[in-house]
Amino acid sequence: MALCVNPSETYARFDYDGRTIIMGDALIEKVLGEGVQVQNKITFPGIELKGLRYEPLFDFQYEAIKGVDNEKNAWIVVCDDYVTMTDGTGVVHQAPAFGEDDARVGRENHIPFLQLVNARGEMTEVTRWSGVFVKKADPMILEDLEKEGKLVSAPYFTHDYPFCWRCDTPLIYYARSTWFIRMTALRDNLLKNNNTVHWYPDNIREGRFGNFLENVIDWGLSRERYWGTPLPVWVCKCGKIHVVGSRQELRELGSIDGKPVPEDIELHRPYIDAVTMTCPDCGGVMRRTPEVIDCGYDSGSMPCAQWHYPFENREIFEANFPANFISEAIDQTRGWFYTLMAIGTLLFDKSPFESCVVMGHVQDAEGRKMSKHLGNVVNPWDVLDKQGADAVRWYFYANGAPWLPTRFSHELVSEMQSKFMGTLWNTYAFFVMYAAIDDYSPAGHAAEPADFTLMDRWALSKLNTLVKYVDEGLQQYRITETARAIQAFVEELSNWYVRLSKSRFWGKDWTPDKKAAYQTLYTVLTTLCRLAAPYIPFMTESMYQNLVAGNVEGAPESVHLCDYPVADENLINKKLEDEMEEVMDAVQLGRACRATANIKVRQALSTLYVKGAKLSDACADLIRDELNVEKVEYIDDARAFTTYQIKPQLRTLGKRYGKLVPAIGEYLKNVDGSAFVDTLEKDGVVKFDIQGTEIALEKDDCLISPAQKPGFVSQTEGDMTVVIDTNLTPELIEKGYVREVISKLQTMRKEAGFDVVDRISVSYRASDALAPVLARNAEAISAAVLATAFGEGDAPEGAYAKEWNINGEKAALAVRKN
């Protein structure tokens, strides 16, 4: 209907191949070929083309335009900045019925609106290609242009194009007559209300959603479909329009074949279409316009519709409006989030939600968009049947921030499930096993405050710190951070508290220490049930039913009917938590030292030196037990146990000292590394004599790396350095034998299928070096493995026997249940 050029760009008029051509000057070679020669070329700005008229490409267009509004404005040149010089000719054909920019330019320049494609996507009868689908008509049109000498070039180029997601049919933009809500009149109100919302992430407010509102357009409300909410608009031929606001108003104004509208009339098509009204202006018949409403309007009406407001439940609606929060995927910033905001602003000039958690899209394991077409869709029912709803929920909570894209697969869910839920369930199962053996009762075996150990007080402090963090975090919609905090706590509970406290559950008698251990772990597990219930509702309910509902009289029948836990500030001991953190750091570094030295934890060592922390005696006891060392000493300087390896930097020394470099290397091998580095740090240079020549080394002349002194191994992280003395005395070696034997006997108990409380008898045959060690330590070994008899001899009948290598010494061990 028109041609559009950029008013500021340079255009050219020239002769080429017997034709006179007008196009963007910068595009001549791109269209006609590199190095093309043209004649009589003149250039000018695009604005000079504005208002020129031209002949349409096909004669049938003259007939098609007759009677169309603004017919006189057909086939003129207009200007707009959206035209670029990146491809094409710089002259753009305008079809107002088939594009957003085309329609805008058409409206601004009063270009006629002509539709030459029907609703089926086929060319209309007035064209030469009647009934042909538009994409199939493309080559036909090019062929006709070529025949008539009107085609200059038809290059192939690639661009994004919409396709039907069901059948891959190409789609076209197509202008339709639509009912609109004039949202542009409410732009400032929308922006104001958006600024009251807490967005997660907060960049949505000013970014994706805010930008959309800044450029808001009128809402195309109607849809030409059969199913959906009928548009409640009645229209008369005289132009009168009436919008019905209620069922009661419909019954008051309407009728069906002259009869009253039934009170229970079905408000969907086709029943609603039978209702007519009398026009108050001309007395004619008003009929409902046939369109239905955009389903986005239905979703945006949810706050009102769920309570049938304003017709009933007014108090309930006002108590719940606006909502505390909503959540949906990021694509809903232009969908549900917008329709909610639009309708809330239209009706109440208020956002219908106070907070919004924006979700990222779910991708496959390789990070690709899931698609039936690609065959990479994960069937949710398969995951729910295999891993369970809790595992799926937890994966999404703990994997990453909700608004980031999430990779999803069976394997990823299983990995997260094992890491957290498996650990939590194993801890719960440990407690249940021993509680059943001891017939534990929360009320009947209460501990006194003075009986709680350092570990108990730490566990309860960490628990209440966690409760406080999660409670505050959830109020701020920090889902991932709180989920990961719960996971980290469960890992520490299992790998630190339970592991170090296991022996406290083994004794027969209900000692104060045993009561304290039971009460601590019971308190932690029952609190975790309530704390994690919103995350993993089914597992926590199962645990709660066994731990609480069946054991505590008057307790709520479900964990989901309990109050959410509140932190007991009196139990929080930040100093103790920090100190225990240092204990765990020291233990981790100590284990790394043992690994470096290739010494098992079961081999006792004499001393652990710690720099960067000074802990209480109780904490030092934990370190001693965990790392199997005789004592822990705190030092201010670890240099007595560490040194540096110094090598010559050949790149700098070769030119200066030539043949002396090997001798320099030999000297550095034997130098006191710590003293050398100290001098280098202090003076910036170290001087010494080699074969009568003074050698001066600066930092750039040396390759310096930390090294271990013989008999010691160190590890450093942050401000903490840990050193272990690896020198073994006969006494330490003996203790290593004892720990190894205990470990092997515990393994045999499990392999033989004994219960954890079964008492056993142990017999052994060992090497000459090992036998006296076992005899001297019979009592300690027996206590550790619940043996009532322990002695040298052959395996008795019915015993479970096995041969072992105990730190290089042979032993044959046998266990039998009493």
C-alpha positions, 0 to 999 in steps of 0.5 A: 500500500506504500513504500517507506524510506529512512528520512536521514539515510542517503539514497541514490538514483541511477541507471543500471541494465536499462532501468532507472533504480532508486535505493539506499546508496550503501546497499547498491553493491550488496544487492547488485554485486561487488564492484557493480558499475552504474550510470548517472548516479545522484544521491540525496537524503531519504526525506526528499522521496517523501510524498512521491507516488508510484505504480503498484506491482500488479494491476489487480491492486487497482481493482482491489483498492476501490472503496477502501478508506483513504484510497487516495493515499495508496502507493505513496512514499512515506518516511520512518526511522525503523528502516535500516541499511543493513539489508534489502534495498533501504526501501520497505514495502508497507502492508498495514495488515501484516506487521506491527511497524507496517500498521503503525506507519500506516495509521500515522500516514493514513495509508489504506488498509487492504487485506489480500489474505483470508483467515485461512492464510490463503490469497483472496480471489482478487489476486492471481493466486486465489486459494494458495497458502501464502508461503506457497504463493511466495515462489509464484509471486517471484516467478510472475515478477521475473516474467514481467521484468520487475524483479531486480534480485531475490536473494536467500536470507535467514531470519527468525520466523514463527511456527505452530508449536503443534504442527510446525506450520508457518504462521503469519501476522494477521490484522483482525478487528478486536475489542480493546481496553485502553491501557495506554491511559493508565500507564502512569498508574501501572508504573506507580503500582509496580513500584510497590511490588517486591520483585524477586529478583528485584531487577524485574521491577525496572527491567523486564516488567517495568520496560513492558509497562513503560511501553504499554499498548492497549489490550486486545481483549477479544478472541474469535473462538467458540470456547471461552468466557463470552464478551458481555457486550451487546451491540445495536445496528445504530452503534449503541453498545452496552456492557453487562456487569452481572447476571442480575443485570442480564435478566433485567435487560435481556430476553430469549425469544421474548421470554425472561432470561432464566435465573440459572442461565448457562453463561457460555456459548451458545446459550448466552448468544440467544439473549437479546436486548432492546436498544434504548436509543433506537428501539432496535434489537441488540445482540451479543458481539460473537467474540470471547474474552482473552483467557489472560483476562480470566487469570488476571481476574482471579483475585476477585473471581475466587471469592465471587467478588463483589457479589458476595464474600466482600469481607473475605476478599478485602481481608486477602487483597492484595495477596502476600505473594504470587509466583510463576515463570518469567514469561508471565511478566507479559502474561499473568503478572501483567493481567493481574496488575492491569485489572488490579489497576483498572478496578482498585488502582492497586497492585493485587500482589505485594511480592512476586517470585519469578521462576526461571524455565526448566531445561534438560540436562544439557541446558536445552529447552524441553520440547516434544519436538526434540524428544528431550521432555522429562515425563513428570510422572516418571520422576514422581513415581521413581524419586517422589514429589519431595525429591522433585520439590527439594531439587528445585528449592536447593539447586539454584535461585528460582529465577535462573534456568534449571537443568532437570533430569532423573539423575540430577534429582537423585543426586540432590535427593541422596545428598539431603533427603538420604542423609536426613532419613539415615539420621532419623533411622539411626535414632529410631533404631536405638529408640526402639531398642531402648524403648525411649520416651520423650517424657519418661527419659528427660535430661537435666540441663546440666547433663548436656555435653558440649556437643549437645549444646552446640547442636541445639545452638546450631538448630535454633540459629537455623530456625531463626535464619530460615524463618527470617529468610522465608519471610523475604522469599529466600527459598534457595538460601534457606534450603541450602542452610537446612541441607548444610545443617543436616550434613553437620548433624549426621557427619559431626554430631551423630558420628561423634555421639554414637557411643552414647546410645550404646550403653544398657543403663539410662545414664544422664549422658545417654538421656541428654544424647537422646533428648538432643537428637529427638529435639533436633529431628522433631524441630527439623520436621516442622522446619522442613515441612513446607519443603518436603511435606511427605517425608516430614509427615512420615517422620512426625507421625512416628516421632511425635504423633504416636509418642506425645499426648495432645500433639497435633495430628499432622506436622502441617497443623503445627506452628512453625518453629520459633528460635529459642534465643536462650539456646543460641551460643554464637561463641560456641558455634564459632569455636566448633567451626574452628574445631571442624576446620582443624579436623579437616586440615588434620585429615588432609595432613594424614592423607598427605603423609599416607597415615590412617586415622586409626594410627595414633599420633603424638601431637597436633599443632594448631596455629590461628585458633586457641580452643577450650579443653573440651574442644581440644578433646574433640580434635584429639578423638577425631584425629586420634592424637595424644595431645593438641598444642596451640602455636603462634608460629608454624615455621618450626615445622615448615620450610621452603624449597628454593630453586634458581630461576634459570631465566634470570640467573643464566645470563649473570652467572652462567656455569655457576648456576648448577652450583647455586642450585646445589647451595639452595638445596641445602640452605635453611629455607625459612631463614633464606625467605626471611632475609629475602623479605627483610633485605630484598636480596640474599648474598653468598659466595660460590667458588670465590664469586659473590652471588646476589639473589633477589625474589625474581631470581628464585623459585620458592615453594612451601615444603615440609620438614622431615617428621612433620606434615602441615596444611593451611587454609585461611588463617589456620595452619595445622601440623601433625607429628608423623614420628611413630613410637612403639606405644603409638604403633601399638595403639594403631594395632588396637584401633585396626583390630577394633575396626576389623571386628566391627566389620565382622559383626556387620558381615555376620548379621549381628544386631548392634546390641548383640554381645559376642565372644572373640577369639584370635590367632596373631603374629608374634608381634601382634599377639602380645598387643592384643593380650595387653589391650583385651579389655579396651577391645572388648568394651568397644566391640561388646565382647564378653569373652576375648582370648587367644585360640582357634575359631570355635564351631559356629563362629564367623572367622576371617584372616586380616592384615593388621598394619603388616601383621597377620591375624585370624579373628573369629566372632560368635554371638553369645 
